[in-house]
Amino acid sequence: MSRTPLDQIVHLATPTDPRTRSLRHEARALLDLPFNDLLFRAQTVHRENFDPNRIQRSTLLSIKTGGCPEDCGYCPQSSRHAAGVDSEAMLPLGEVVRTAQAAKDNGATRFCMGAAWRGPKARDLEPVLEMVREVKKLGIETCCTLGMLKDGQAEQLREAGLDYYNHNLDTAPEFYGEVITTRDYQDRLDTLERVRNAGIHVCSGGIVGMGESRDERAGLIAQLASLDPPPESVPINQLVQVEGTPLAGTEALPWTEFVRTVAVARILMPKSHVRLSAGRAQMHEAVQALCFLAGANSIFYGEKLLTTGNPDVGRDDALFAALGLSAS
């Protein structure tokens, strides 16, 4: 896998159009600011658009774990990697609904159901639609991440009551081939277009710390910000290195770079919820506090994210109390 020059990836998306290029230059200039200046700008933008002391909570459940045919270098659920994650059957409806109710009782306002597929077949989608219908009845927002969607599937999900669909861009277009070869960037953009056209809110972000450069982090943020409109929800993940995956052993990203990424996402997508996602379990509470200062206003809440750990509820509650934060 190797980086692709920007002038050779027009077919992947619109990374060379004037608006995206302008956003990329702006993102890079922001990333290069002195740390305190960047956080001040991000907090100012945040206060103009959100209550700075309220954090939205989402809970994520893997409804179908393992056996994915994709080769995403970060993912232990790939059947191509020896990460010790076995392929499992889809969870029964009752277990999903009970978990969603418990998430709501613990303060989550959105429940996301994830399945390790390249994309759902018609027979796969039917039980998921029933899960969406039943979880929606609980009075909690619904979200799914099921891989690539075909024509008509987003409309089925919307009719079942789906509020959000997650499909991450992962990284900048020119770094994408370093991480994934079994689908291209345009595949991801096509799914996001289907979701948006169906009237479902878009949840899309990326993963940092995969060996990308600062300029490539700027490219990821620019791609997200150039979507029209930008995603309503932008998860920023820090790579969780899992033994047996190709990206295990990657040099760790400095914590300052992660906070900078959050801050630039806030500035360039001022009305989006920016979510601290994977990697929080390994993140010091002081770094999380700086991320909230930089404009993060959403977290995954619960003890597990698909197959990787997450801070437990008690730890999050204690951090929120210490910072004077409340759930929105």
RAGI-V319730 format. One record per residue. N is the residue number from 1. RES is the residue in one letter. SS is DSSP state (H for helix, E for strand, C for the rest). PHI is phi as a letter, one per 20 degrees, with the letter a starting at -180 (999 if undefined). OMEGA is omega in radians with two decimals (* if undefined). Layout:
# RAGI-V319730
n->{N,N}
res->{RES,RES}
ss->{SS,SS}
phi->{PHI,PHI}
omega->{OMEGA,OMEGA}
This chain:
# RAGI-V319730
n->{1,2,3,4,5,6,7,8,9,10,11,12,13,14,15,16,17,18,19,20,21,22,23,24,25,26,27,28,29,30,31,32,33,34,35,36,37,38,39,40,41,42,43,44,45,46,47,48,49,50,51,52,53,54,55,56,57,58,59,60,61,62,63,64,65,66,67,68,69,70,71,72,73,74,75,76,77,78,79,80,81,82,83,84,85,86,87,88,89,90,91,92,93,94,95,96,97,98,99,100,101,102,103,104,105,106,107,108,109,110,111,112,113,114,115,116,117,118,119,120,121,122,123,124,125,126,127,128,129,130,131,132,133,134,135,136,137,138,139,140,141,142,143,144,145,146,147,148,149,150,151,152,153,154,155,156,157,158,159,160,161,162,163,164,165,166,167,168,169,170,171,172,173,174,175,176,177,178,179,180,181,182,183,184,185,186,187,188,189,190,191,192,193,194,195,196,197,198,199,200,201,202,203,204,205,206,207,208,209,210,211,212,213,214,215,216,217,218,219,220,221,222,223,224,225,226,227,228,229,230,231,232,233,234,235,236,237,238,239,240,241,242,243,244,245,246,247,248,249,250,251,252,253,254,255,256,257,258,259,260,261,262,263,264,265,266,267,268,269,270,271,272,273,274,275,276,277,278,279,280,281,282,283,284,285,286,287,288,289,290,291,292,293,294,295,296,297,298,299,300,301,302,303,304,305,306,307,308,309,310,311,312,313,314,315,316,317,318,319,320,321,322,323,324,325,326,327,328}
res->{M,S,R,T,P,L,D,Q,I,V,H,L,A,T,P,T,D,P,R,T,R,S,L,R,H,E,A,R,A,L,L,D,L,P,F,N,D,L,L,F,R,A,Q,T,V,H,R,E,N,F,D,P,N,R,I,Q,R,S,T,L,L,S,I,K,T,G,G,C,P,E,D,C,G,Y,C,P,Q,S,S,R,H,A,A,G,V,D,S,E,A,M,L,P,L,G,E,V,V,R,T,A,Q,A,A,K,D,N,G,A,T,R,F,C,M,G,A,A,W,R,G,P,K,A,R,D,L,E,P,V,L,E,M,V,R,E,V,K,K,L,G,I,E,T,C,C,T,L,G,M,L,K,D,G,Q,A,E,Q,L,R,E,A,G,L,D,Y,Y,N,H,N,L,D,T,A,P,E,F,Y,G,E,V,I,T,T,R,D,Y,Q,D,R,L,D,T,L,E,R,V,R,N,A,G,I,H,V,C,S,G,G,I,V,G,M,G,E,S,R,D,E,R,A,G,L,I,A,Q,L,A,S,L,D,P,P,P,E,S,V,P,I,N,Q,L,V,Q,V,E,G,T,P,L,A,G,T,E,A,L,P,W,T,E,F,V,R,T,V,A,V,A,R,I,L,M,P,K,S,H,V,R,L,S,A,G,R,A,Q,M,H,E,A,V,Q,A,L,C,F,L,A,G,A,N,S,I,F,Y,G,E,K,L,L,T,T,G,N,P,D,V,G,R,D,D,A,L,F,A,A,L,G,L,S,A,S}
ss->{C,C,C,C,C,H,H,H,C,H,H,H,C,C,C,C,C,H,H,H,H,H,H,H,H,H,H,H,H,H,H,C,C,C,H,H,H,H,H,H,H,H,H,H,H,H,H,H,H,C,C,C,C,E,E,E,E,E,E,E,E,E,E,E,C,C,C,E,C,C,C,C,C,C,C,C,C,E,C,C,C,C,C,C,C,C,C,C,C,C,C,C,H,H,H,H,H,H,H,H,H,H,H,H,H,C,C,C,C,E,E,E,E,E,E,C,C,C,C,C,C,H,H,H,H,H,H,H,H,H,H,H,H,H,H,H,C,C,C,C,E,E,E,E,E,C,C,C,C,C,C,C,H,H,H,H,H,H,H,H,C,C,C,E,E,E,C,C,C,E,C,C,H,H,H,H,H,H,C,C,C,C,C,C,H,H,H,H,H,H,H,H,H,H,H,H,H,C,C,C,E,E,E,C,C,E,E,E,C,C,C,C,C,H,H,H,H,H,H,H,H,H,H,H,H,H,C,C,C,C,C,C,E,E,E,E,E,E,C,C,C,C,C,C,C,C,C,C,C,C,C,C,C,C,H,H,H,H,H,H,H,H,H,H,H,H,H,H,C,C,C,C,E,E,E,E,C,C,C,H,H,H,C,C,H,H,H,H,H,H,H,H,H,C,C,C,C,E,E,E,C,C,C,E,E,C,C,E,E,C,C,C,H,H,H,H,H,H,H,H,H,H,H,C,C,E,E,C}
phi->{999,b,f,d,g,g,f,d,c,g,f,f,a,c,f,d,f,g,f,f,f,f,f,f,f,f,f,f,f,f,f,e,f,g,g,f,f,f,f,f,f,f,f,f,f,f,f,f,c,b,f,f,d,c,c,f,d,c,c,d,c,e,e,b,d,m,n,f,f,f,d,g,f,e,d,f,e,f,f,e,d,e,d,m,d,e,f,c,f,f,f,f,g,g,f,f,f,f,f,f,f,f,f,f,f,e,o,f,d,b,c,d,d,d,c,e,c,f,a,f,f,g,f,f,f,g,f,f,g,f,f,g,g,f,f,f,f,f,n,c,f,d,b,c,c,c,n,f,d,e,g,n,f,f,f,f,f,f,f,f,o,f,e,c,c,e,b,f,f,m,b,f,g,f,e,g,f,f,d,c,c,e,b,d,f,f,g,f,f,f,f,f,f,f,f,f,f,e,n,e,f,e,d,b,b,a,c,d,n,e,o,f,e,f,f,f,f,f,f,f,f,f,f,f,f,e,f,c,f,f,g,f,c,c,f,d,d,e,g,e,e,d,g,o,e,g,e,f,n,f,g,f,f,g,f,f,f,f,f,g,f,f,f,f,g,f,f,e,c,f,d,e,f,d,d,f,d,g,o,f,f,e,e,g,f,f,f,f,f,f,f,f,f,f,o,f,c,b,c,e,d,q,e,b,d,l,c,d,f,b,g,f,g,f,f,f,f,f,f,g,f,f,e,m,e,c,f,d}
omega->{-3.12,3.12,3.12,3.12,-3.11,-3.08,3.13,-3.05,3.12,-3.09,-3.07,-3.09,3.07,-3.08,-3.12,3.12,-3.01,-3.09,-3.13,3.11,3.12,3.11,3.14,3.10,3.13,3.13,-3.14,3.12,3.11,3.12,-3.10,-3.14,2.94,-3.01,-3.11,3.12,3.14,-3.13,3.11,3.13,-3.12,3.13,3.09,3.10,-3.12,-3.11,3.11,-3.02,-3.07,2.90,-3.02,-3.08,3.10,-3.07,3.08,-3.12,3.06,3.05,-3.07,3.11,3.02,-3.13,3.07,-2.98,2.97,3.07,-3.12,-3.12,-3.12,-3.11,3.14,-2.98,-3.11,-2.84,3.10,-3.13,3.11,3.08,-3.14,-3.08,3.13,-3.07,3.07,3.09,-3.13,3.05,-3.10,3.08,3.10,3.12,3.07,-3.09,-3.08,3.14,3.13,-3.11,3.11,3.12,3.11,3.12,3.11,3.10,3.11,-3.14,-3.13,3.03,3.09,3.10,3.10,-3.12,-3.08,-3.13,-3.07,3.10,-3.10,3.10,2.89,3.07,-3.07,2.93,-3.12,-3.12,3.08,-3.00,-3.06,3.11,3.10,3.10,3.11,3.07,3.13,-3.13,-3.06,3.10,3.13,3.14,-3.13,-3.12,3.12,3.10,-3.13,3.11,3.05,2.94,-2.95,-3.07,-3.09,3.13,3.05,3.09,3.09,-3.09,3.09,3.11,3.08,3.13,3.11,-3.13,3.09,3.11,-3.13,3.14,-3.06,2.97,3.14,3.02,-3.02,2.99,3.07,-3.04,3.11,-3.10,-3.04,3.10,-3.02,-3.13,3.05,-2.97,-3.00,3.06,-3.02,2.95,-3.11,-3.05,-3.10,3.06,-3.14,3.13,3.12,3.11,3.12,3.10,3.10,3.13,-3.11,-3.12,3.13,3.13,3.09,3.07,-3.11,2.99,-3.10,3.14,-3.10,-3.13,3.08,-3.09,3.13,-3.10,3.14,3.10,3.05,3.12,3.11,3.00,3.05,3.13,3.08,-3.11,3.13,3.13,3.13,-3.10,-3.11,3.05,-3.02,-0.06,3.07,3.13,3.05,-3.12,-3.06,3.09,3.05,-3.11,2.94,-3.09,2.97,-3.06,-3.11,3.13,-3.12,3.06,-3.09,-3.08,3.02,-3.11,3.07,3.12,-3.07,3.09,3.06,-3.08,3.13,3.13,3.10,3.13,3.09,3.14,3.09,-3.09,-3.12,3.05,3.11,-3.09,-3.05,3.05,-2.93,-3.07,3.13,2.91,3.11,-2.97,2.90,-3.01,-3.10,3.11,-3.11,-3.11,3.14,-3.02,3.10,-3.12,3.12,3.11,3.07,3.12,3.09,3.08,3.07,3.08,-3.12,3.05,3.03,-3.13,3.07,3.07,2.84,-2.97,-3.08,-2.96,-3.12,3.04,-3.07,3.14,-3.11,-3.04,3.12,3.10,-3.11,-3.04,-3.13,3.12,3.12,3.12,3.13,3.12,3.12,3.14,-3.12,-3.09,-3.10,3.14,3.08,-3.13,3.09,*}
